[in-house]
Amino acid sequence: MKKTITFLLSILIVTTALLNALAVNDKWGSWFMESVKTSKEDPIIPEDKEYNIKRWKEGKSWLIENYKKYLERNDNLNKEQMTDMDRRGDIISSYYYDGSDPEIDIIVDFFIYVFKNDNVMNFKMDAIDNIVTIALGGNNSAREFIFSQVNNTTLSHRMNLQFHLANITIREDQQSLEYLMSLIVNAQKVETTNIEYSSPDEGAIAGYLNRRFFSRRYNKGLDYDYALPLLKQMIYSRSVGTQRTAAFRYYYQTNRAEMRKIYDECWAKVQNETTQRSEFINALYGLQALYSLSQRNFSKHKIGFKGILIYFETLILKTPTKNGLIYVDSGKETRISKEEKIYFQKRLRSK
């Protein structure tokens, strides 16, 4: 009897431990916070960081003068040596934020100058990025410049988009969030059967949120969940790359329960024959995003979804003939065409 009780207690302890482990792993944003904590414990520090911090603090005038000289001369003909464009890029990329620099406003003015005068798009982007970093450090000049550019109608569409992204990084601004969401929703109004379809606006937004936004806000102890609806909407992107980035990052920032909720909603719409075509198609894209997640090895964060592969494989059937395989439409699903059924089946397995 004593052995039986001991055995049952052991099972109870193990089961409780497993359930507690799952609960910890499934906390909202636990995967993200765990990764940030690990990176802080073992940070990757560039070898030239301290050198460049000192160089910018003590020799910023020399660096800025050289940049302006290279910009005016702009000699890019000799490809065997560094061109003036290369030299400008080196100066811009060598900056590391130093909040102790008493002349940091001079650096802000410099990066504003770069943005307004350089004709290289990547340098403009880097300049904005550096201004955002300084703004997050509490610098008012940097903050005010970002705010002033959000409604600047003279900017190109791409630059305007970048300033809205910069704006939501500095503060939770409803105008910028609505602007970015409108770009995403409009991009998803397209109907396509091109697996290689690209969505530039969504790609820019997803890439920025993935690489810049969340870690910056978190490291400053600032809220960041307000940008999650943007990621969630991009799970339904027509662009394979954007969709997979958004699905992974949304899962990374939330939990299994949230992804299961999306699965249940999409699956219910697909199975309901009264679902309108537009919602039905969105649900198909959503299921494809979730399937891509299930195919990746996330170790303890591995997640799976039943029925998705079978559904798309039977949406239209491949039939062998003497001339090879052909697609045969059973006609059971009438909300999308035969071409669209082939597209969704091929898209599911695209790399």
Sequence and secondary structure as in RCSB ss.txt:
>XXXX:A:sequence
MKKTITFLLSILIVTTALLNALAVNDKWGSWFMESVKTSKEDPIIPEDKEYNIKRWKEGKSWLIENYKKYLERND
NLNKEQMTDMDRRGDIISSYYYDGSDPEIDIIVDFFIYVFKNDNVMNFKMDAIDNIVTIALGGNNSAREFIFSQV
NNTTLSHRMNLQFHLANITIREDQQSLEYLMSLIVNAQKVETTNIEYSSPDEGAIAGYLNRRFFSRRYNKGLDYD
YALPLLKQMIYSRSVGTQRTAAFRYYYQTNRAEMRKIYDECWAKVQNETTQRSEFINALYGLQALYSLSQRNFSK
HKIGFKGILIYFETLILKTPTKNGLIYVDSGKETRISKEEKIYFQKRLRSK
>XXXX:A:secstr
 HHHHHHHHHHHHHHHHHHHHHHHHTSTTHHHHHHHHHHHHS    TTHHHHHHHHHHHHHHHHHHHHHHHHH  
   TTS  HHHHHHHHHHT    TT TTHHHHHHHHHHHHHH   HHHHHHHHHHHHHHHHTT HHHHHHHHHHT
T TTS HHHHHHHHHHHHHHS  HHHHHHHHHHHHHHTT     TT   HHHHHHHHHIIIIIHHHHHHTT   G
GGHHHHHHHTT SSHHHHHHHHHHHHHHS HHHHHHHHHHHHHHHH TTS HHHHHHHHHHHHHHHHHHTS  GG
G    TTHHHHHHHHSEEEEETTEEEEE  S   SS HHHHHHHHHHHT  
